[in-house]
């Protein structure tokens, strides 16, 4: 692990504990069990959804992309603004926004799973006869 991840963790220490886990050549950053950021090649990317995307777009920030089978794939993690590295209050504000996006995504997935389970329970059972 590089010195960059401990730097980000220290920057966010007033917010709470941020843990890092290795993943796909980088690290995922977690707070209260939710991944809200990734670090790839010494660059911090924060979780983005429809609610906080305009803040990133207003600053001209871009999503993390990687190449797969000749195509660029964009993730819902966008570059963090450089200004957060000089101001812990701003770092926490942006991290909270990313964590909120992660929480909304987690909730939406859980609700979708529950709806799918409910549909499975209400489907009629078809009985087949082998005669």
C-alpha positions as CSV (number, residue, x, y, z in Angstrom):
1,X,0.0,0.0,0.0
2,X,1.3,3.4,-0.9
3,X,1.5,6.4,1.4
4,X,-1.5,7.9,-0.5
5,X,-4.1,5.7,1.2
6,X,-3.0,6.5,4.8
7,X,-2.9,10.2,3.8
8,X,-6.6,9.9,2.6
9,X,-7.5,8.0,5.8
10,X,-5.9,10.7,7.9
11,X,-7.6,13.4,5.9
12,X,-11.0,11.9,6.8
13,X,-10.2,10.9,10.4
14,X,-12.7,13.6,11.8
15,X,-15.4,11.8,9.8
16,X,-14.6,8.4,11.2
17,X,-12.8,5.2,10.4
18,X,-12.0,4.6,6.8
19,X,-10.6,1.1,5.9
20,X,-8.9,0.1,2.7
21,X,-9.1,-3.3,0.9
22,X,-7.2,-4.4,-2.1
23,X,-9.2,-4.9,-5.2
24,X,-8.4,-5.1,-9.0
25,X,-5.0,-3.5,-8.8
26,X,-6.2,-0.7,-6.5
27,X,-8.0,-0.3,-3.2
28,X,-11.6,0.2,-2.2
29,X,-12.2,2.6,0.7
30,X,-14.9,1.8,3.2
31,X,-16.8,3.6,5.9
32,X,-19.3,1.8,8.1
33,X,-19.2,-1.2,5.8
34,X,-20.0,0.6,2.5
35,X,-17.4,1.2,-0.2
36,X,-17.6,4.9,-1.0
37,X,-14.3,5.4,-3.0
38,X,-11.6,3.7,-4.9
39,X,-7.9,4.5,-5.2
40,X,-6.3,3.5,-8.5
41,X,-2.8,4.7,-9.5
42,X,-2.6,7.2,-6.7
43,X,-5.9,8.8,-7.7
44,X,-9.0,9.0,-5.5
45,X,-12.3,8.4,-7.1
46,X,-15.6,8.9,-5.2
47,X,-18.9,7.1,-5.6
48,X,-21.3,9.1,-7.8
49,X,-25.1,8.7,-8.5
50,X,-27.7,10.9,-10.1
51,X,-28.0,13.1,-7.0
52,X,-24.4,14.1,-6.6
53,X,-23.2,13.8,-10.2
54,X,-23.9,17.5,-11.0
55,X,-21.3,18.5,-8.3
56,X,-18.6,16.5,-10.1
57,X,-19.7,17.7,-13.6
58,X,-19.7,21.3,-12.5
59,X,-16.0,21.0,-11.8
60,X,-15.2,19.1,-15.0
61,X,-14.4,15.9,-13.2
62,X,-14.5,12.6,-15.0
63,X,-15.3,9.0,-14.2
64,X,-12.8,6.2,-13.6
65,X,-12.6,4.2,-16.8
66,X,-10.8,1.0,-17.8
67,X,-10.4,-0.9,-21.0
68,X,-12.2,-4.3,-21.5
69,X,-12.1,-6.2,-24.7
70,X,-11.2,-3.0,-26.6
71,X,-14.0,-0.9,-25.1
72,X,-13.7,1.8,-22.4
73,X,-15.9,1.0,-19.4
74,X,-16.8,3.9,-17.0
75,X,-17.6,3.2,-13.4
76,X,-19.8,5.2,-11.0
77,X,-16.7,6.5,-9.3
78,X,-15.5,9.9,-10.4
79,X,-12.2,11.7,-9.8
80,X,-12.1,13.7,-6.5
81,X,-11.5,17.4,-6.8
82,X,-7.9,18.3,-6.0
83,X,-9.0,21.0,-3.5
84,X,-10.1,18.4,-1.0
85,X,-6.5,17.4,-0.3
86,X,-5.8,20.8,1.2
87,X,-8.9,21.2,3.3
88,X,-10.1,18.3,5.6
89,X,-13.6,19.9,5.9
90,X,-14.1,19.8,2.2
91,X,-12.7,16.3,2.1
92,X,-15.3,15.1,4.6
93,X,-18.1,16.9,2.7
94,X,-17.2,15.2,-0.5
95,X,-16.7,11.8,1.2
96,X,-20.1,12.1,2.9
97,X,-21.7,12.8,-0.5
98,X,-20.0,9.7,-1.9
99,X,-21.0,7.6,1.1
100,X,-24.6,8.8,0.7
101,X,-24.5,7.8,-3.0
102,X,-23.2,4.3,-1.9
103,X,-25.9,4.0,0.7
104,X,-28.6,4.9,-1.8
105,X,-27.3,2.3,-4.3
106,X,-27.1,-0.3,-1.5
107,X,-30.7,0.4,-0.5
108,X,-31.9,0.3,-4.1
109,X,-30.3,-3.1,-4.6
110,X,-31.7,-4.5,-1.4
111,X,-35.2,-3.3,-2.4
112,X,-34.8,-4.9,-5.8
113,X,-33.8,-8.2,-4.2
114,X,-36.9,-8.1,-1.9
115,X,-39.2,-7.4,-4.9
116,X,-37.7,-10.3,-6.8
117,X,-38.2,-12.6,-3.8
118,X,-41.8,-11.5,-3.5
119,X,-42.4,-12.1,-7.2
120,X,-41.0,-15.6,-6.8
121,X,-43.3,-16.4,-3.9
122,X,-46.4,-15.2,-5.8
123,X,-45.8,-17.2,-9.0
124,X,-48.1,-20.1,-9.5
125,X,-46.5,-23.5,-9.2
126,X,-46.9,-25.6,-12.3
127,X,-47.4,-29.3,-11.8
128,X,-46.3,-31.5,-14.6
129,X,-47.6,-35.0,-15.3
130,X,-45.4,-37.6,-16.7
131,X,-48.3,-39.8,-18.0
